[in-house]
Amino acid sequence: MPRPPAPQVRTVSKGPSTALIGGVVVLVVVLVAALVWAATRDPGGLDSQGTGSTLPEGGGVSLGPGTDADVTQIRIYEDFQCPWCGVLENSIGPALTEKIEAGEVNVTFQIMSFLDGSLGNDSSVRAANAALCADDADVFLDFHAAVFANQPQQEGAGFTDEQFLRWAEEAGVEGEALETFGRCVEDLPHTGYVEDMQTRANQDGVTGTPTLVVNGETVGNEEMSRLMQDPGALDEVLADHS
Amino acid sequence: MTSAPTHAHHDAPAAPAPAPTPPGRGWPDAVGLVARLLLGGVLLAAGLFKITDLTGSVQSVVAYQLFPYEVARLIGTTLPVVEIAAGVLLLAGLLTRSAAVVGGVLMVAFVAGIVSAWSRGLTIDCGCFGTGGPVDPEDTRYLSEILRDLGLLALAGWLVVRPRSPFSLDGHLPKGR
């Protein structure tokens, strides 16, 4: 006699299968990753408006005879909360200002703001915005020097709007212009351009500050530490890269 | 083992079929649990640090000088999501083997990236837990970063071979695929 067919073994399903869970997880991860990627994307490219002195496409604040002029072209990548940027500015800043005003060099300040993320505040973006407000008031260099001269003792303590106002006032902004500056500091109209400057720096491959580029050549570590210690080394370093 | 030893002459009625080793017994289970928690915890922490500082995450990838900017941005923004997902799955013990494969592949990629940066003479922080980028030559920690990632790779390898461990959701899923 043939054996009767074995009863069908029925698997008791207690919940979703591994494959289903796996599929859902992969879908969620892909969706979230796409959202994060899209949220940090600048859809229009680097098209934010800067000030009268800024280069297009987040190219920084350019002061001097211009990027086309036949003079030494200097690019400084910096973050207002970066202590070594402060050391560099406090050392060679005055000499650079003189050279800019004499029309001997053109300096482009590429102001980055990545330190906000690691320090957990928003002072880099706010200071960069305020520096552009200062450029609107024609006092960029004085304001820029004041921010670095007054960096907090403790990295990460940041800056206040009151400090920005005081430094603008000390740079000679007064009356109606000072009120305009105050509104500019508060309303943060330049954050789009500030973000573009950060992106542009990364597109240039710069990930650390301060980075100094003279006529297209990045100044090396040894020369950088000389510049930080001795403002007198500036002429020599500039000549080396001309 | 907590079950009392059974004596041969003890005439128990129809001894129950020996149950499969219950979870939580034996050193392999302990290793599996530790591997899950360590690898999962590190991946989750690394992902959380990066996703709360996406600018720094992207910049850390740029610092390796391996990819064009848009590719670096794609990696810097999506990597933290993958790390968090793999980390959470490992901590929960859900899809342990697949999550461990992902973790292992990430570790291989990280080691390759760090070795590449080291061999090209770059002086960067790995950016493993957020903002990396250039550091002073005497401040690089390539060897310890590589050893840490190789250790995590070993844990991932264990879980790929033997994903079973106590306190895992996998243990509650219907058997069979």
Interface residues (C-beta under 8 A of the other chain):
Chain A: T11 V12 S13 K14 G15 P16 S17 T18 A19 I21 G22 V25 V28 V29 V32 A33 A34 V36 W37 T40 R41 S113 F114 D116 G117 S118 Q198 N202 Q203 G205 T207 G208 N221
Chain B: I51 T52 D53 L54 T55 G56 V58 Q59 S60 V62 A63 Q65 Y69 A72 R73 L74 T77 T78 P80 V81 V82 A85 L89 L94 L95 S98 I124 G130 T131 G132 G133 P134 V135 D136 P137 D170 H172 L173 P174 K175 G176 R177
